């Protein structure tokens, strides 16, 4: 599962790289509010605009079946992390950001 934020939106430009990565990994894609639009919302791998407990139950079940979440360019602050409830402690996380001060936020 890939979760993208504003940093990914700015770096991706037209979103082709995120789309290519998602298709290569066959990974669903969600975003923060500021990352919205990185992947077309009519793309078959597009999941939802936010992640965690705020997602509808069927989408949460999809996410819970994923072994890893790849977070690209998202600071994962209070809102993006659903008040630190997401991702859960048992979820393997790979967090990529150009600003090293946001990793593990």
C-alpha positions as CSV (number, residue, x, y, z in Angstrom):
1,X,0.0,0.0,0.0
2,X,1.3,3.5,-0.9
3,X,0.3,6.6,1.0
4,X,1.3,9.9,-0.5
5,X,1.5,13.4,0.9
6,X,2.3,16.9,-0.3
7,X,6.0,16.1,-0.8
8,X,5.1,13.4,-3.2
9,X,2.7,15.6,-5.0
10,X,5.3,18.3,-5.5
11,X,8.0,15.8,-6.5
12,X,5.8,13.7,-8.8
13,X,4.6,16.6,-10.9
14,X,2.0,14.9,-13.1
15,X,2.0,11.8,-10.9
16,X,3.4,9.4,-13.4
17,X,6.1,8.0,-11.1
18,X,3.6,7.2,-8.3
19,X,1.3,5.6,-10.9
20,X,4.2,3.5,-12.3
21,X,5.3,2.5,-8.8
22,X,1.8,1.5,-7.8
23,X,1.3,-0.5,-10.9
24,X,4.7,-2.2,-10.6
25,X,3.9,-3.2,-7.0
26,X,0.2,-3.8,-7.6
27,X,-0.3,-1.5,-4.5
28,X,-3.3,0.5,-3.7
29,X,-2.7,4.2,-3.2
30,X,-4.2,6.6,-0.6
31,X,-3.2,10.2,0.1
32,X,-3.2,13.0,2.7
33,X,-5.5,15.9,1.9
34,X,-2.5,17.8,0.5
35,X,-1.4,14.8,-1.6
36,X,-4.8,14.5,-3.3
37,X,-4.5,14.2,-7.0
38,X,-1.1,12.5,-7.2
39,X,-2.9,9.5,-8.6
40,X,-6.1,9.9,-10.7
41,X,-9.1,9.1,-8.6
42,X,-10.5,7.0,-11.4
43,X,-7.3,4.8,-11.4
44,X,-8.1,1.2,-10.4
45,X,-5.5,1.3,-7.7
46,X,-6.8,4.6,-6.1
47,X,-8.2,3.8,-2.7
48,X,-9.1,6.9,-0.7
49,X,-8.0,10.4,0.3
50,X,-7.2,9.7,3.9
51,X,-6.1,6.6,5.8
52,X,-6.7,4.9,9.1
53,X,-9.9,4.9,11.2
54,X,-11.6,7.5,9.1
55,X,-11.8,5.2,6.1
56,X,-15.0,3.3,5.4
57,X,-14.9,-0.3,6.8
58,X,-14.4,-2.1,3.4
59,X,-11.4,0.1,2.6
60,X,-9.9,-0.4,6.1
61,X,-10.2,-4.2,5.5
62,X,-8.2,-3.8,2.3
63,X,-5.5,-1.8,4.1
64,X,-5.4,-4.2,7.0
65,X,-4.6,-7.0,4.5
66,X,-1.5,-5.2,3.3
67,X,1.9,-6.2,4.8
68,X,3.6,-2.9,4.4
69,X,2.7,0.8,3.9
70,X,5.1,2.9,1.9
71,X,4.6,6.6,3.0
72,X,6.0,9.1,0.4
73,X,6.3,12.8,1.2
74,X,3.8,12.9,4.1
75,X,4.8,14.4,7.4
76,X,2.3,12.1,9.2
77,X,1.3,14.8,11.7
78,X,-1.8,14.9,13.8
79,X,-4.4,14.8,11.0
80,X,-2.6,12.5,8.5
81,X,-2.0,10.0,11.3
82,X,-5.5,10.2,12.6
83,X,-4.3,11.4,16.0
84,X,-1.4,8.9,15.9
85,X,-3.7,6.0,15.5
86,X,-2.5,5.2,12.0
87,X,-0.4,3.3,10.9
88,X,-0.8,0.8,13.7
89,X,2.1,-0.5,15.7
90,X,2.0,-3.9,13.9
91,X,2.1,-2.3,10.4
92,X,5.5,-2.4,8.7
93,X,6.2,1.2,7.5
94,X,8.7,2.5,5.0
95,X,8.7,6.3,5.3
96,X,10.4,8.3,2.6
97,X,10.8,12.1,2.7
98,X,13.4,14.6,1.5
99,X,13.2,16.3,4.9
100,X,14.9,14.0,7.5
101,X,13.3,15.9,10.4
102,X,9.8,14.4,9.5
103,X,10.8,10.8,9.4
104,X,9.0,8.9,12.2
105,X,6.9,11.9,13.0
